[in-house]
């Protein structure tokens, strides 16, 4: 998991370190946390036929376990504030203007999903070029930024699958398209990418985050 502090600094932290940082110790139930930090995490990608509404369909987050053995509960997403300014960023850089916007955002058992509308070439050649790279399959990764609200440390029985912590409630702050995600499962695929499938095992050999 990556942490972004108010000053813009990034720090990578494992589950144990994050729980200690947030002061979460109780097992078996969700515990509220109070923090202004932003956590950045990738998610597996899934695309249903016919989705997107003209944009690039993307799953921003799912309940799948990441490399740090963490999960994000899809039922816990709060994205009401994000809908007021649903910008898509490049590589979590706040000093670069948004490269597009998110539309049709929903949260269900498939995860937090939406579509990305990239900026037009006439006013943003850079944002447009990122969209073209995504459509061509050159860039297929992204990460979600969120503020934790409630975290659960699974009981011994519930953690038998390896899960170390579960984010039960979280506020969506931003989503970024990037070259390399925090782990190999944040891969995107659109109907325009020659029907190629994401390959986590392949990417796992190259991405060491």
N, C-alpha and C positions, 0 to 999 in steps of 0.2 A: 504494500500500500504506500502511495506517495502522499505526503502532507505538504500543503502550501500554507505558509504562515501569512499573517496580515502584511508583512513587509515584502512579500513576494518570494521568499526563500523556499526552496523545496528540500524535503528530507525523506528518505526511504526508511520505513519502519516496519518490522514484522508485527504479527498479531500480539505477541506478548508485550512488546514495547509500546504498542498503541494502547492496549488496555491499561498499562501502568501510567501512561501519559494522561489518559482520560479519567483515571481513578476508578475504573470498573473492576470489581472483584467478585461480585455475587454470581453464582452459577444457577442455571435452570430457569431464569426469568429475565425479561427485558428490564434494563435499568436506564433511566434517563441520564443524559450527559449534557453538560453546559460548556460549549466551546465555540469559538469563532473561526476555528481552522477549517480549511477545505480539504477533504480527502479526495484522491483521484484514483479511480479504478476502472479497468476495462471490463468487457463482457463478451460472451460468445455472440455470434451474429446468426440471425435466422430471418428468412424472407418468405412471406406467404405470397402466392400468386395473386396478382392484381392489386397489391398494396402500393402506396406511394403517392398517388394523386399527382403524378407528373414530376415528383421529386425523386430523390434516392432513398428508398426504404432502409431504415437502420434500426437495429435493436440497441438501445443505449445501455441497458443493464438487464441481467437475468439473475435467477436464483442459483445458477451454477457456481460451484466452488472454484476459486481462483488459486493461483500458485501459493498464496499465503494461507490457504485453507480457510478463506473467509467467504461468506455469502451475503448477498443483499436481498432482502425480502421485497419482491415486487409489489406486495400489498401495502408496503409502508411508504411509498413515494408521495411526497408533497411537491407538486410542481406548479401550484397556482401563481406564485410570484414570478416564476420563470416564464409563464405564458405571457406576462406583460412585456417581456423583452427577450424573446426566444432566439437569441443570437447563437450562431455556431462559430466557434473560435478555431484558430490555427495553433495547434500544439500548446494550448493553455497559456498563450501569450496575451496578456491584457493590453499591451502597448501596440498591438497590431489590430487594425479595424476588423470587425467581424467579416468572415468570408461567406456568410450566408445566414439563413434562418431555419428554424425548425417549425414544422407544421404537423397537424393531426396527431398530437401526442396523446397517448393513452397508456395506462398501466393495467395489466391483467396477468393471468397465470403464465403467459408467455414472456413477460417482462415489461420493462419500460420501453415503449416503441414510438416511432415517429418517422417523418420523412424530412430530408434535408433539401432545401432549395438554395443552390449556390448562386452567388452574385453574377450579374451579367458582365460580359466582356467590355461593354461600352463604358462602364464606370468603375470597374474593379477587375483589371486583367489578372491580378494575382489570385483573387478568390475564384474567378472563373477557371483559371488554369488548374487550381486544386480540384474543382469539380470535374474537369476533363480527365485529370489523372485518376480520380475515383472511378469514373465511368469506364476508363480504359483498363482498370484493374491494377494500375501502378501503385496506387495508395488504397489500402483496404483496412485501415486500422483507426481506432478512435478510443477516447477515454471519457468517462463521465466524472464531473466534479460535483461533490455534494457535501452538505453539512450534516454530521451525525446528530440524531435526536435521541434514539434509544438503541442500546446495544445489548445483545444477549450472549452470555457465555454458556454454551450447551452443557447439559449434564453429561456425565460419563457415558450413559447409555446413548444419548442423542449425538455424541461426538464419535461414535464408533466408526463412522465413515470418514473420519479425519477432520471434520469441521471444527475449527478453533474458535470462531466467533461469528455471530450473525447480526447484521445491521437490520433492526426491525422497523425503525422509522428514520427517515432521512429526507432532507430538503434538497431538491435539485437546484444547483447553482449554475452549471454550464456544461456544455458538451463540446469537445474538441476533436477535430480530425487531425491525425498526426502520422508521421512516417513510421514510428516504432511505438507500439503501445506498452503499457506497464507489464503486460504478459501476452503470450501469443494467441489468446483467445478473442481479442477484440478485433476481429476481422470482418470486413464488410464484403458483401457480394450483391450485385444488382443484376437484373435481367439483361443488361447491356454488356456484361463481362463474360460473354461466350458461355454462359451457364456453367462456369467453373465453380467447384466447391471449395470452401475454406478447408484448410488442412492444418489443424493445430499441431499435429505431430511434426510436420515439416518445419513450421515456424519455430517450434520449441527448440530446434537444434541451432537456431541463429539468435534468438532473443534471450538474453540472460538475466533480464530484470525479474 
